[in-house]
Amino acid sequence: MNIQDAKFLMSNSRVEDCPAPTLPEYAFIGRSNVGKSSLINMLTNHKGLAKTSSLPGKTQLINHFIINNNWYLVDLPGYGYARVSKDARVKWSRMINYYLRKRENLACVFVLIDSRHTPQAVDLEFMEQLGTEGIPFVLVFTKADKQSGSRTQQNVVDYLRKMEETWDEVPRHFVTSAEEKTGREEVLSFIEEINRQYAETPDNA
């Protein structure tokens, strides 16, 4: 996929105020400080599209970007630790859960995992929630450039094995590096594939 145009569209706290659900939509989410903004900027080849920060909890709203005028990329607040109040975290959680359950054009959720870590309970619990709700998702392991390839591969294997304990089928996964643009073509090709399927669905034709 060639990204010819990528631009910020709007931010919302209410699903009802999001853009009309007429295009396929891909949501990116992960633990705070997982490298989400850097990954989005790398995928879109737009350095300043998503705002990056060294402080967890930078993203606080449902942020819509429109790509090539034919699909939406959504930057969601991170889950897990962030330097915000408990009330704010509860509010984010409710907003995210409602979005994931009610957004009818949501084609896939990209769950970002820091490849430097062994399986984390908060990630596994979030994915279990997606599975329970029947929400399609894939795994994106980030920051692969921050350690050796063998270490990254071992952590990926450990995650997949852990998921196999409770999942009949482990979701598709991608290994990425925003710095080295690793995994960019694979992720974009996957989105392109889903976009074609979306366009061929009678209700969306």
Contacts in CASP RR format, 6 or more apart in sequence:
PFRMAT RR
TARGET T0000
AUTHOR 0000-0000-0000
METHOD contacts of the structure
MODEL  1
MNIQDAKFLMSNSRVEDCPAPTLPEYAFIGRSNVGKSSLINMLTNHKGLA
KTSSLPGKTQLINHFIINNNWYLVDLPGYGYARVSKDARVKWSRMINYYL
RKRENLACVFVLIDSRHTPQAVDLEFMEQLGTEGIPFVLVFTKADKQSGS
RTQQNVVDYLRKMEETWDEVPRHFVTSAEEKTGREEVLSFIEEINRQYAE
TPDNA
1 68 0 8 1.000
1 188 0 8 1.000
1 189 0 8 1.000
1 191 0 8 1.000
1 192 0 8 1.000
3 43 0 8 1.000
3 44 0 8 1.000
3 45 0 8 1.000
3 46 0 8 1.000
3 67 0 8 1.000
3 68 0 8 1.000
3 188 0 8 1.000
4 68 0 8 1.000
5 66 0 8 1.000
5 67 0 8 1.000
5 68 0 8 1.000
5 69 0 8 1.000
6 44 0 8 1.000
6 45 0 8 1.000
6 46 0 8 1.000
6 49 0 8 1.000
6 65 0 8 1.000
6 66 0 8 1.000
6 67 0 8 1.000
6 68 0 8 1.000
6 73 0 8 1.000
7 49 0 8 1.000
7 65 0 8 1.000
7 66 0 8 1.000
8 49 0 8 1.000
8 63 0 8 1.000
8 64 0 8 1.000
8 65 0 8 1.000
9 19 0 8 1.000
9 64 0 8 1.000
9 65 0 8 1.000
9 66 0 8 1.000
9 72 0 8 1.000
10 17 0 8 1.000
10 18 0 8 1.000
10 19 0 8 1.000
10 63 0 8 1.000
10 64 0 8 1.000
11 61 0 8 1.000
11 62 0 8 1.000
11 63 0 8 1.000
11 64 0 8 1.000
12 18 0 8 1.000
12 61 0 8 1.000
12 62 0 8 1.000
12 64 0 8 1.000
13 61 0 8 1.000
13 62 0 8 1.000
13 95 0 8 1.000
14 95 0 8 1.000
15 62 0 8 1.000
15 98 0 8 1.000
15 99 0 8 1.000
15 102 0 8 1.000
15 103 0 8 1.000
18 62 0 8 1.000
18 64 0 8 1.000
18 99 0 8 1.000
18 103 0 8 1.000
19 64 0 8 1.000
19 66 0 8 1.000
19 72 0 8 1.000
21 103 0 8 1.000
21 104 0 8 1.000
21 105 0 8 1.000
22 105 0 8 1.000
23 66 0 8 1.000
23 70 0 8 1.000
23 71 0 8 1.000
23 72 0 8 1.000
23 105 0 8 1.000
24 71 0 8 1.000
24 72 0 8 1.000
24 105 0 8 1.000
24 107 0 8 1.000
24 194 0 8 1.000
24 195 0 8 1.000
24 198 0 8 1.000
25 71 0 8 1.000
25 72 0 8 1.000
25 73 0 8 1.000
25 74 0 8 1.000
25 103 0 8 1.000
25 105 0 8 1.000
25 106 0 8 1.000
25 107 0 8 1.000
26 71 0 8 1.000
26 72 0 8 1.000
26 73 0 8 1.000
26 74 0 8 1.000
26 106 0 8 1.000
26 107 0 8 1.000
26 108 0 8 1.000
26 109 0 8 1.000
26 110 0 8 1.000
26 191 0 8 1.000
26 194 0 8 1.000
27 74 0 8 1.000
27 76 0 8 1.000
27 99 0 8 1.000
27 100 0 8 1.000
27 103 0 8 1.000
27 106 0 8 1.000
27 108 0 8 1.000
27 109 0 8 1.000
27 110 0 8 1.000
28 36 0 8 1.000
28 39 0 8 1.000
28 40 0 8 1.000
28 73 0 8 1.000
28 74 0 8 1.000
28 75 0 8 1.000
28 76 0 8 1.000
28 109 0 8 1.000
28 110 0 8 1.000
28 112 0 8 1.000
28 140 0 8 1.000
29 36 0 8 1.000
29 76 0 8 1.000
29 77 0 8 1.000
29 78 0 8 1.000
29 79 0 8 1.000
29 96 0 8 1.000
29 109 0 8 1.000
29 110 0 8 1.000
29 111 0 8 1.000
29 112 0 8 1.000
29 126 0 8 1.000
30 36 0 8 1.000
30 76 0 8 1.000
30 78 0 8 1.000
30 79 0 8 1.000
30 111 0 8 1.000
30 112 0 8 1.000
30 113 0 8 1.000
30 123 0 8 1.000
30 126 0 8 1.000
31 78 0 8 1.000
31 79 0 8 1.000
31 80 0 8 1.000
31 81 0 8 1.000
31 112 0 8 1.000
31 114 0 8 1.000
31 120 0 8 1.000
31 122 0 8 1.000
31 123 0 8 1.000
32 56 0 8 1.000
32 57 0 8 1.000
32 78 0 8 1.000
32 79 0 8 1.000
32 80 0 8 1.000
32 81 0 8 1.000
32 82 0 8 1.000
33 54 0 8 1.000
33 56 0 8 1.000
33 57 0 8 1.000
34 78 0 8 1.000
34 112 0 8 1.000
34 113 0 8 1.000
34 114 0 8 1.000
34 142 0 8 1.000
34 143 0 8 1.000
35 52 0 8 1.000
35 112 0 8 1.000
35 114 0 8 1.000
35 142 0 8 1.000
35 143 0 8 1.000
35 178 0 8 1.000
36 50 0 8 1.000
36 59 0 8 1.000
36 75 0 8 1.000
36 78 0 8 1.000
36 112 0 8 1.000
36 142 0 8 1.000
37 50 0 8 1.000
37 51 0 8 1.000
37 52 0 8 1.000
37 53 0 8 1.000
37 58 0 8 1.000
37 59 0 8 1.000
37 75 0 8 1.000
38 50 0 8 1.000
38 52 0 8 1.000
38 142 0 8 1.000
38 178 0 8 1.000
38 179 0 8 1.000
39 112 0 8 1.000
39 140 0 8 1.000
39 142 0 8 1.000
39 176 0 8 1.000
39 178 0 8 1.000
40 49 0 8 1.000
40 50 0 8 1.000
40 65 0 8 1.000
40 73 0 8 1.000
40 75 0 8 1.000
41 47 0 8 1.000
41 48 0 8 1.000
41 49 0 8 1.000
41 50 0 8 1.000
41 52 0 8 1.000
41 178 0 8 1.000
42 176 0 8 1.000
42 178 0 8 1.000
42 181 0 8 1.000
42 184 0 8 1.000
43 73 0 8 1.000
43 184 0 8 1.000
43 187 0 8 1.000
43 188 0 8 1.000
44 65 0 8 1.000
44 67 0 8 1.000
44 73 0 8 1.000
49 65 0 8 1.000
50 63 0 8 1.000
50 65 0 8 1.000
50 75 0 8 1.000
51 58 0 8 1.000
51 59 0 8 1.000
52 58 0 8 1.000
55 83 0 8 1.000
56 78 0 8 1.000
56 81 0 8 1.000
56 82 0 8 1.000
56 83 0 8 1.000
57 77 0 8 1.000
57 78 0 8 1.000
57 82 0 8 1.000
57 83 0 8 1.000
57 84 0 8 1.000
59 75 0 8 1.000
59 76 0 8 1.000
59 77 0 8 1.000
59 78 0 8 1.000
60 77 0 8 1.000
60 84 0 8 1.000
60 88 0 8 1.000
60 92 0 8 1.000
61 77 0 8 1.000
62 74 0 8 1.000
62 76 0 8 1.000
62 95 0 8 1.000
62 99 0 8 1.000
63 74 0 8 1.000
63 75 0 8 1.000
63 76 0 8 1.000
64 72 0 8 1.000
64 73 0 8 1.000
64 74 0 8 1.000
65 72 0 8 1.000
65 73 0 8 1.000
65 74 0 8 1.000
65 75 0 8 1.000
66 72 0 8 1.000
66 73 0 8 1.000
67 73 0 8 1.000
70 195 0 8 1.000
71 107 0 8 1.000
71 191 0 8 1.000
71 195 0 8 1.000
72 105 0 8 1.000
76 96 0 8 1.000
76 99 0 8 1.000
77 92 0 8 1.000
77 95 0 8 1.000
77 96 0 8 1.000
78 92 0 8 1.000
78 96 0 8 1.000
79 92 0 8 1.000
79 93 0 8 1.000
79 96 0 8 1.000
79 122 0 8 1.000
79 126 0 8 1.000
80 89 0 8 1.000
80 122 0 8 1.000
82 89 0 8 1.000
97 129 0 8 1.000
99 106 0 8 1.000
100 106 0 8 1.000
100 109 0 8 1.000
100 130 0 8 1.000
100 133 0 8 1.000
100 135 0 8 1.000
101 133 0 8 1.000
101 135 0 8 1.000
106 135 0 8 1.000
107 136 0 8 1.000
107 194 0 8 1.000
107 195 0 8 1.000
107 198 0 8 1.000
108 136 0 8 1.000
108 137 0 8 1.000
108 138 0 8 1.000
108 191 0 8 1.000
108 194 0 8 1.000
109 130 0 8 1.000
109 135 0 8 1.000
109 136 0 8 1.000
109 137 0 8 1.000
109 138 0 8 1.000
110 137 0 8 1.000
110 138 0 8 1.000
110 140 0 8 1.000
110 187 0 8 1.000
111 123 0 8 1.000
111 126 0 8 1.000
111 127 0 8 1.000
111 130 0 8 1.000
111 137 0 8 1.000
111 138 0 8 1.000
111 139 0 8 1.000
111 140 0 8 1.000
112 140 0 8 1.000
112 141 0 8 1.000
112 142 0 8 1.000
113 120 0 8 1.000
113 123 0 8 1.000
113 139 0 8 1.000
113 140 0 8 1.000
113 141 0 8 1.000
113 142 0 8 1.000
113 159 0 8 1.000
114 141 0 8 1.000
114 142 0 8 1.000
114 143 0 8 1.000
115 141 0 8 1.000
115 142 0 8 1.000
115 143 0 8 1.000
115 144 0 8 1.000
115 146 0 8 1.000
115 147 0 8 1.000
115 152 0 8 1.000
115 155 0 8 1.000
115 156 0 8 1.000
115 175 0 8 1.000
116 143 0 8 1.000
116 146 0 8 1.000
116 147 0 8 1.000
116 151 0 8 1.000
116 152 0 8 1.000
116 155 0 8 1.000
117 155 0 8 1.000
118 155 0 8 1.000
118 158 0 8 1.000
118 159 0 8 1.000
119 158 0 8 1.000
119 159 0 8 1.000
119 162 0 8 1.000
123 159 0 8 1.000
124 162 0 8 1.000
124 163 0 8 1.000
127 137 0 8 1.000
127 139 0 8 1.000
127 163 0 8 1.000
127 171 0 8 1.000
128 166 0 8 1.000
130 137 0 8 1.000
131 137 0 8 1.000
137 171 0 8 1.000
138 171 0 8 1.000
138 172 0 8 1.000
138 173 0 8 1.000
138 174 0 8 1.000
138 190 0 8 1.000
139 159 0 8 1.000
139 171 0 8 1.000
139 172 0 8 1.000
139 173 0 8 1.000
139 174 0 8 1.000
140 173 0 8 1.000
140 174 0 8 1.000
140 176 0 8 1.000
140 187 0 8 1.000
141 152 0 8 1.000
141 155 0 8 1.000
141 156 0 8 1.000
141 159 0 8 1.000
141 173 0 8 1.000
141 174 0 8 1.000
141 175 0 8 1.000
141 176 0 8 1.000
142 176 0 8 1.000
142 177 0 8 1.000
142 178 0 8 1.000
143 177 0 8 1.000
143 178 0 8 1.000
144 152 0 8 1.000
144 175 0 8 1.000
144 176 0 8 1.000
144 177 0 8 1.000
144 180 0 8 1.000
144 182 0 8 1.000
145 177 0 8 1.000
145 179 0 8 1.000
145 180 0 8 1.000
145 182 0 8 1.000
152 175 0 8 1.000
156 173 0 8 1.000
156 175 0 8 1.000
160 170 0 8 1.000
160 173 0 8 1.000
163 170 0 8 1.000
163 171 0 8 1.000
164 170 0 8 1.000
172 190 0 8 1.000
174 183 0 8 1.000
174 186 0 8 1.000
174 187 0 8 1.000
174 190 0 8 1.000
175 182 0 8 1.000
175 183 0 8 1.000
176 182 0 8 1.000
176 183 0 8 1.000
176 184 0 8 1.000
176 187 0 8 1.000
177 183 0 8 1.000
198 204 0 8 1.000
199 205 0 8 1.000
END
